[in-house]
């Protein structure tokens, strides 16, 4: 008896083309800013927001994490929008 293969549906060439066209549209469509907006940087904490008591998670630590995530998101956005400034 032959081993049963799991059923896997292959996307039709039309479906694959639709996905490819949608991705191309996101980078060439005139309204692409609405479809894929440029990420915004996090707000830097004010000096008064840090209590300077050596908290385990300081507001500046949170800001550094948010800034790193923003820089990664911005790099990915720039890769998707090579002509954008």
C-alpha positions in Angstrom: 0.0 0.0 0.0 1.4 3.4 -1.0 2.0 6.0 1.7 -0.6 8.7 1.8 0.7 12.2 1.0 -0.8 15.1 3.0 -3.0 17.2 0.8 -1.5 20.5 0.1 -3.2 23.0 -2.1 -0.9 24.7 -4.5 -1.8 28.3 -5.2 -2.9 28.8 -8.7 -0.7 30.8 -11.0 -3.5 33.4 -11.1 -3.4 33.6 -7.3 0.4 33.9 -7.2 0.2 36.6 -9.9 -2.4 38.5 -7.8 -0.1 38.5 -4.8 2.9 39.6 -6.9 0.9 42.4 -8.4 -0.4 43.6 -5.1 3.2 43.8 -3.8 4.3 45.6 -6.9 1.4 47.9 -6.5 2.4 48.8 -2.9 5.7 50.2 -4.2 4.5 51.8 -7.4 0.9 53.0 -6.7 0.6 56.8 -6.3 -1.3 56.4 -3.1 1.3 53.9 -1.6 1.8 56.2 1.4 -1.7 55.4 2.5 -1.2 51.7 1.9 2.3 51.5 3.5 3.0 54.6 5.6 6.5 55.5 6.7 7.0 54.5 10.3 7.2 57.3 12.9 10.1 57.5 15.4 9.3 57.0 19.1 9.1 60.1 21.4 12.2 60.6 23.4 11.4 60.7 27.1 11.7 64.1 28.9 14.4 64.3 31.6 11.7 64.7 34.2 10.2 61.3 33.2 13.3 59.4 34.6 13.3 59.2 38.4 17.0 58.4 38.4 16.6 55.7 41.1 18.0 52.9 39.0 14.7 51.2 38.0 15.0 47.8 36.5 13.3 49.1 33.4 14.0 52.7 33.0 12.1 55.0 30.6 15.4 55.4 28.7 15.6 51.6 28.3 12.1 51.4 26.9 13.0 54.3 24.5 16.1 52.5 23.3 14.1 49.4 22.6 11.5 51.4 20.7 14.2 53.3 18.8 15.8 50.0 17.7 12.4 48.7 16.5 11.8 51.9 14.7 15.2 51.8 12.9 14.5 48.3 11.8 11.0 49.2 10.6 12.3 52.2 8.8 15.0 50.2 7.0 12.4 47.7 5.9 10.2 50.5 4.7 13.0 52.1 2.7 13.8 48.8 1.1 10.1 48.6 -0.1 10.2 52.3 -1.2 13.7 52.8 -2.7 12.8 56.2 -4.3 11.4 57.7 -1.1 13.4 60.1 1.0 
